[in-house]
Amino acid sequence: MMKTLFFCSYYFFEEVIMSEQDEFYRRKNEQDKANRRAYEEQEARNEAREKAEEERKRKIEKEESRSYGL
């Protein structure tokens, strides 16, 4: 009887621990996906900002070359 009780409680706690681990890793994966998505969005914003800065510099250079040409 004690062996049966032991094994039943062992398997019950094993299931509880495994389900908690599964939940932990599920949450961790969700957080990793959210972090990756945020990183990619930040990279896209940085690239857009760099392109806008380059375009602004190009316009300024073009205006300066026109003003010197007159």
N, C-alpha and C positions, 0 to 999 in steps of 0.2 A: 504493500500500500504506500509506504513512504517513497519507494522508488517511482511508482506511478505518479504520485504527487510531485515529486522532484522533477521528473521529465515533463510533466504537463506544465508546471510553472516555468521550467527552463525554456520550453518551446514558446510559451506565451510571451516571456520577456524577450526572447530572441526576435519574435515577430514585432514586438513593440519597438525594440532597438532598431531593427531593420527598417521599419516604417518611418522612424524618426530620421534615420540616415537618408532614406529616400527623399523625405521632405526637405532635409537640409541641402542635399545636392540639387534638388529641383529649384529651390530658392536661389542657390548659388549660381546655377545655370541661367536663371532669369536675370539675376543681377549682372552677370557677365555679358549677357546679350544687351542689356540696357546700357552698360558701360561702353560696349563696342559701338552701339548705335550713337551714343553721345559723342564718342571720339570721332566717328566718321562725319557726323554733322559739324563738329568743330573744325575738322580738316577741310570740309567743303566751304565753311565760312572763311577760313584763313585763305584758301585759294582764291575765293571770290574777292576778298579784300586786297590780296596781292595783285590780282588782275586789274582791279579798279585803280590801284595806286600806280601801276605801270601805265595804264591808259591815261591817267591824269598827268603823269610826267611827260608822256608822249605829246599830249595836247599842249602842255606848257612849252616844251621844246619847239613844237611846230609854230606856236604863236611868237616865240622869241625869234625864230629864224625868219618869220615873215616881217617882224618889226625891224630887224636888222637889214633886210632886203630892201626896205623902202628907202 
